[in-house]
Amino acid sequence: MKKRKKAEAESIIGSLSKQSKPALAVAFACVVAFMGIGLVDPILQSIAKSLHATAAQTSLLFTSYMLVTGVVMLFTGFISSRIGAKKTLLIGLVVIILFSFLGGLSGSVGALIGFRAGWGLGNALFIATALSTIIGVSTGGSEKAVIMYEAAMGMGMSVGPLIGGILGSFSWRGPFFGVAFLMLVAFVLVWFLLDPIAKPKKKAGVWEALKALEHGGLKITGLTALCYNFGFFTVLAYSPFLLRHFNALEVGFSFFGWGILLAVSSVFLAPKFEKTYGTTKMLLFSLLGFAVVLGVMGIFTEYPVVIMFGIMISGFFQGISNTLLTTTVMEVAPVERSIASAAYSFVRFTGGAIAPYLAGKIAEWFSPHITFYFAGVTVAVGSAILYSGRSYLQKIYLK
């Protein structure tokens, strides 16, 4: 049994190590891009204190970032089909470099929220195009490409809070300048290693990504992801405020542990569980498991240590959900992968945009307990949506 597990792990690692240089270059850029999501977790309290902002106001750093990312995602297919995938990636990287640097110079929480929105613009151009690019230039088929993409996401989300904690221990501005530098490295790698990718023969329409959501399978998956991401970003954006007496570095290590579990479960466990139990069953398991973790965090909001372990354990369920949802979208949609990625990302990032601000406001209106209960119920609703629409998915792809 142990030998089989070791062989499976080595197989996955081997397939990643044999990928083409262009695919690895884009994957590295993805790592840095996803670092930007969790980078501010350890410094949320420092930003709130330094810029005299409330928890709800500070959480708008996530909301502005995710909302702009989600909306712009709708048009990334339209843009990349006209100027090419490589140019779209490079423009996205330049925009991220610019606004992350400006974020480090911010003098007010309002300015910082605005610069994070600009960062989200670049993020949208890059992330939606990156997934379809990796699938196009990688070896071994779409499933392995998605695993590499999810590995990059997991690594970025795990390393991001750690780097944020280390640099944030000196100043909350440090992480913003750090991302700008790393994105500059990513820009150079993509520029030199990724050859121009042929434009699709059929150019995407302005509203093609939105129209793609009319497809039953993509709609069900997107709505499930919207509900799931509400819980995901409640953990990411609100729970740091409950880690009382933790400094930036300690918060960073807490989310580093979360990211490690997320990466391991998404890369190694999700593919194995999917083959053994089927995609639908494993998605339902991971979503309901995550909902239970949120409920437990809601019960013990006064205990920072419990919240810390809740954050880490949630990474296990989130990693499985991330991989299986992304794989499903890439296989189930009857449209170009770039369009499917854009449509799906629009819906899921909308959930990510709503959660941070609403989580803080619910805590102000009622209590932190209700914040996590609400998030848990929302994730459970996502599992119910998935179950109710399983027929759309079973006919095309899922077991």
Protein Blocks (a to p, Z undefined) as FASTA:
>chain_A
ZZmmmmmmmmmmmmmmmpcfklmmmmmmmmmmmmmmmmmmmmmmmmmmmnopafklmmmm
mmmmmmmmmmmmmmmmmmmmmnojklmmmmmmmmmmmmmmmmmmpcbfklmmmmmmmmmm
mmmmmmmmmmmmmmmmmghijklmmmmmmmmmmmmmmmmmmmmmmmmmmomklmmmmmmm
mmmmmmmmmmmmmccddddfbdcdfklmmmmmmpmklmmmmmmmmmmmmmmmmmmmmmmm
mmghiafklmmmmmmmmmmmmmmmmmmmmmmmmmmnojklmmmmmmmmmmmmmmmmmmmm
mlmklmmmmmmmmmmmmmmmmmmmmmmmmmmpccdfklmmmmmmmmmmmmmmmmmmmmmm
mmmmmomklmmmmmmmmmmmmmmmmmmmmmmmmmmmpZZ
